[in-house]
Amino acid sequence: MQFDSLDDIRAFCRELPDGDAGAADAAARRQQVLTKPPGSLGRLEELAVWLARWQGRAMPRLERVTIAVFAGNHGVAARGVSAYPPAVTGQMVANFARGGAAINQIAGVAGADLRVVNIELDRPTRDFTVAPAMDADEFLNAVDIGYRTVPPDSDLVAVGEMGIANTTTAAMLCAALLGGDAGRWAGRGTGVDDAGLARKRAAIETALDVHRALSGDPLRAAAALGGRELAAIAGAVLAARQHKIPVLIDGFVATAALVPLARLNAGALDHCRAAHVSAESAHRALLGELGLVPLLDLGMRLGEASGAGVTILLVRAALACHAGMATFTEAGVSGAEP
Amino acid sequence: MQFDSLDDIRAFCRELPDGDAGAADAAARRQQVLTKPPGSLGRLEELAVWLARWQGRAMPRLERVTIAVFAGNHGVAARGVSAYPPAVTGQMVANFARGGAAINQIAGVAGADLRVVNIELDRPTRDFTVAPAMDADEFLNAVDIGYRTVPPDSDLVAVGEMGIANTTTAAMLCAALLGGDAGRWAGRGTGVDDAGLARKRAAIETALDVHRALSGDPLRAAAALGGRELAAIAGAVLAARQHKIPVLIDGFVATAALVPLARLNAGALDHCRAAHVSAESAHRALLGELGLVPLLDLGMRLGEASGAGVTILLVRAALACHAGMATFTEAGVSGAEP
C-alpha cells in the first residue's frame, strides 16, 4: 500500500509535490503571442497553463485521459435518505459495464478511458448515526484502491462516483469539517422528497453529535463519516499529485471527498480544477470554501463523473488552441497598435 | 436572392416556420426513462430536446455541423475605436485560410466544417457617424451572402464574425434598438484603452443623434448602423429557420446582429441558443434583453465563433447521452421509490 497509516497520508500532505513553474511560464508566454488579443480565450488559456504546470510540459498533451468512477454503498441508506434503493448502486455499475450510462457516452465523446471500480458493494459502510462508517484500515484500503486506479502515465484524470445515499455522506463530511448545520449541506441529491430530506438532515445532526470529537482530525472524520468511494477519490487525487497529473473534480460528492485533504493542506488541490458546479444545492458553497471556481454551470446533478467528463472537452479545446494556433509573427498579423 | 427587399424579410419574420412539437415531446419523454434521475443532466437534456424540436427528429443527429464566420470592415474604424488596425481583418481571414486561428483548432476538435466568408473587405461600410453605413441593397446583399452560406442539410450551425471595430457597430445597434446610451453598450472589445473607449462612446453618441429617426425600424437601423458581417449573420439565422436547423450564437457581436430580427418578432430566435456569455461587458445585459441564457461562461471575448465552436462539444455530449444511454427497463435498473 502507498499509505500504511493515516500518518503516512498526513506526511505526504505536508510535503506535496509541486507543479513546474517553468513550464507554466513558457505556456503563458506562448498564449501572449498567439493570433488573438491576449486573454481573449478566457479560461481556455488558464486551462492550457494549468496543464503545462502539472504535466511539466510547456506543450502539454492529452493522449491518455482517464475517467475514474468509484462506487460504494452506505449504511446510512437504511435511514431512508435517498429516493432510490441501495440496490441501484450495483445495478448502475452493471449499466456502466454494459455501456448504457451517461458517463459511457460522455467518455466516448471525450476520448477518455473509463475505469469503474466498485468497492465492496455487498459490504456497505456502517451507519454513521450509530457507529464509525469505517475503521482506519477500511479507509486506507479504499484510499489505496483509488490510488492504484490512476495510470501513472495519464495526462489528465477526471474523478467521480456512484453510491446511493452518498450525498448524505458528502454533506456529513462537509458539516463535520467545514462547520454549519445539516441544513447548510444537505440537499435533494437524486431527488428525495421533503420527508426524505428531513430524514437526511436528522441523520447528519445525529451523527454530528455522536462524532463531534472528530471534527479536528480530517482523516479520522473521513473514515468515520465518509464512504469507500469518497476515500478512493481522495486516493486517486493523491496519486495524481504524486505522478504530476492534472485532475478534474466532478460534482458535490467528489468535491466533498477532497475536503479532508484540503483541511490537511490548503494547497492539496492545486493540481485540481472544479469541472462544474452541480445543481445539488450545497455544491456552490462548498466550492467557495475550497477556493475552486467551476468551469461549467449546466444544472447537472448526476454524478458518475458526468460533469467532469464533459469538461474534458473544454480541456481538449484549450489544448488544441494552445498547440495549433499560429503566432502573430508566423501568421503575419499586426499586433495591437501602440 | 432570397429576400429582394426589406419588406420580404419583414414578411418572413411575420410567419416564421415553427419547430416540431411532436419530436420535442418524444425526445423529452425519452429523457425521462434514461438511466439517470429525471433532469439530472441539466441543460444537456434541454439541448437534446432543442435539437429534436428544430431538426424535427425525436432522435436528432449531428453529422453535418457548420461553423459560419463572416468578416467585414467598418468605416467607423477610422474614428480610432479599436486597439487593432483595420488591416487585421484581412490578415486574420488569411490566418483562417491557413488554419492558424483559434476557430480552426476548435472546429477540428468539434468535428465541424468551417466556412469563412469575407464580405468586401476592401470596401468598408461608411462611417455611420456621418452617413448610413449601408443602403438597403448593400444590406440585402450581405444578408443574402449569409443566407446562402448555410448548407440546407446542416444539422447544427454556429455563427460568428471577424471585423476590426465591430464591437462599436454592435454596441451601436444595441443602443439604437434597445435603448440606453453608449456607456451601456460600449466595452473594450479587443482591448481598447481608456482614450479609445471614449472615442468609441463618442462615435456612438454622435451616430445616435444623426440617425435617431431609425430606432423604430429595425431593418433600416441594421443597414444604416450595422455591418456586412452582422447582416450576414442575420441572413444565416434566417436560412437556418427556413431549413429547420438549430443555431448556436457566438458572442456580443453575433448576438447584436440578431437584435433586428428579435425586434421584428420576439420568437425569431427560438431556434437559437446563446453559446456563451463573453467577457465583453455588455453581452450579459444583451442576452438578458433577448431572453437568452448562455451555456458557457468562460471569460472568452475573441469572436470568430470561438465560443459557439466550443459549445458544439456540449451539444455533442448531450446528443451522445440522448442517443446512447440505456433506459431503466433496458438496463434493469430500479426507478425511484414511490
Boltz contact constraints between the chains, C-beta under 6 A:
constraints:
  - contact:
      token1: [A, 35]
      token2: [B, 95]
      max_distance: 6.0
  - contact:
      token1: [A, 35]
      token2: [B, 101]
      max_distance: 6.0
  - contact:
      token1: [A, 36]
      token2: [B, 102]
      max_distance: 6.0
  - contact:
      token1: [A, 36]
      token2: [B, 302]
      max_distance: 6.0
  - contact:
      token1: [A, 37]
      token2: [B, 190]
      max_distance: 6.0
  - contact:
      token1: [A, 37]
      token2: [B, 191]
      max_distance: 6.0
  - contact:
      token1: [A, 40]
      token2: [B, 301]
      max_distance: 6.0
  - contact:
      token1: [A, 40]
      token2: [B, 302]
      max_distance: 6.0
  - contact:
      token1: [A, 41]
      token2: [B, 300]
      max_distance: 6.0
  - contact:
      token1: [A, 41]
      token2: [B, 302]
      max_distance: 6.0
  - contact:
      token1: [A, 42]
      token2: [B, 298]
      max_distance: 6.0
  - contact:
      token1: [A, 42]
      token2: [B, 299]
      max_distance: 6.0
  - contact:
      token1: [A, 42]
      token2: [B, 300]
      max_distance: 6.0
  - contact:
      token1: [A, 43]
      token2: [B, 298]
      max_distance: 6.0
  - contact:
      token1: [A, 43]
      token2: [B, 299]
      max_distance: 6.0
  - contact:
      token1: [A, 83]
      token2: [B, 336]
      max_distance: 6.0
  - contact:
      token1: [A, 84]
      token2: [B, 336]
      max_distance: 6.0
  - contact:
      token1: [A, 85]
      token2: [B, 334]
      max_distance: 6.0
  - contact:
      token1: [A, 85]
      token2: [B, 337]
      max_distance: 6.0
  - contact:
      token1: [A, 87]
      token2: [B, 334]
      max_distance: 6.0
  - contact:
      token1: [A, 88]
      token2: [B, 334]
      max_distance: 6.0
  - contact:
      token1: [A, 91]
      token2: [B, 333]
      max_distance: 6.0
  - contact:
      token1: [A, 95]
      token2: [B, 35]
      max_distance: 6.0
  - contact:
      token1: [A, 95]
      token2: [B, 331]
      max_distance: 6.0
  - contact:
      token1: [A, 95]
      token2: [B, 333]
      max_distance: 6.0
  - contact:
      token1: [A, 100]
      token2: [B, 326]
      max_distance: 6.0
  - contact:
      token1: [A, 100]
      token2: [B, 331]
      max_distance: 6.0
  - contact:
      token1: [A, 101]
      token2: [B, 35]
      max_distance: 6.0
  - contact:
      token1: [A, 102]
      token2: [B, 36]
      max_distance: 6.0
  - contact:
      token1: [A, 102]
      token2: [B, 321]
      max_distance: 6.0
  - contact:
      token1: [A, 102]
      token2: [B, 325]
      max_distance: 6.0
  - contact:
      token1: [A, 105]
      token2: [B, 320]
      max_distance: 6.0
  - contact:
      token1: [A, 105]
      token2: [B, 321]
      max_distance: 6.0
  - contact:
      token1: [A, 105]
      token2: [B, 324]
      max_distance: 6.0
  - contact:
      token1: [A, 106]
      token2: [B, 317]
      max_distance: 6.0
  - contact:
      token1: [A, 109]
      token2: [B, 316]
      max_distance: 6.0
  - contact:
      token1: [A, 109]
      token2: [B, 317]
      max_distance: 6.0
  - contact:
      token1: [A, 109]
      token2: [B, 320]
      max_distance: 6.0
  - contact:
      token1: [A, 190]
      token2: [B, 37]
      max_distance: 6.0
  - contact:
      token1: [A, 191]
      token2: [B, 37]
      max_distance: 6.0
  - contact:
      token1: [A, 298]
      token2: [B, 42]
      max_distance: 6.0
  - contact:
      token1: [A, 298]
      token2: [B, 43]
      max_distance: 6.0
  - contact:
      token1: [A, 299]
      token2: [B, 42]
      max_distance: 6.0
  - contact:
      token1: [A, 299]
      token2: [B, 43]
      max_distance: 6.0
  - contact:
      token1: [A, 300]
      token2: [B, 41]
      max_distance: 6.0
  - contact:
      token1: [A, 300]
      token2: [B, 42]
      max_distance: 6.0
  - contact:
      token1: [A, 301]
      token2: [B, 40]
      max_distance: 6.0
  - contact:
      token1: [A, 302]
      token2: [B, 36]
      max_distance: 6.0
  - contact:
      token1: [A, 302]
      token2: [B, 40]
      max_distance: 6.0
  - contact:
      token1: [A, 302]
      token2: [B, 41]
      max_distance: 6.0
  - contact:
      token1: [A, 310]
      token2: [B, 317]
      max_distance: 6.0
  - contact:
      token1: [A, 313]
      token2: [B, 313]
      max_distance: 6.0
  - contact:
      token1: [A, 316]
      token2: [B, 109]
      max_distance: 6.0
  - contact:
      token1: [A, 317]
      token2: [B, 106]
      max_distance: 6.0
  - contact:
      token1: [A, 317]
      token2: [B, 109]
      max_distance: 6.0
  - contact:
      token1: [A, 317]
      token2: [B, 310]
      max_distance: 6.0
  - contact:
      token1: [A, 320]
      token2: [B, 105]
      max_distance: 6.0
  - contact:
      token1: [A, 320]
      token2: [B, 109]
      max_distance: 6.0
  - contact:
      token1: [A, 321]
      token2: [B, 102]
      max_distance: 6.0
  - contact:
      token1: [A, 321]
      token2: [B, 105]
      max_distance: 6.0
  - contact:
      token1: [A, 324]
      token2: [B, 105]
      max_distance: 6.0
  - contact:
      token1: [A, 325]
      token2: [B, 102]
      max_distance: 6.0
  - contact:
      token1: [A, 326]
      token2: [B, 100]
      max_distance: 6.0
  - contact:
      token1: [A, 331]
      token2: [B, 95]
      max_distance: 6.0
  - contact:
      token1: [A, 331]
      token2: [B, 100]
      max_distance: 6.0
  - contact:
      token1: [A, 333]
      token2: [B, 91]
      max_distance: 6.0
  - contact:
      token1: [A, 333]
      token2: [B, 95]
      max_distance: 6.0
  - contact:
      token1: [A, 334]
      token2: [B, 85]
      max_distance: 6.0
  - contact:
      token1: [A, 334]
      token2: [B, 87]
      max_distance: 6.0
  - contact:
      token1: [A, 334]
      token2: [B, 88]
      max_distance: 6.0
  - contact:
      token1: [A, 336]
      token2: [B, 83]
      max_distance: 6.0
  - contact:
      token1: [A, 336]
      token2: [B, 84]
      max_distance: 6.0
  - contact:
      token1: [A, 337]
      token2: [B, 85]
      max_distance: 6.0
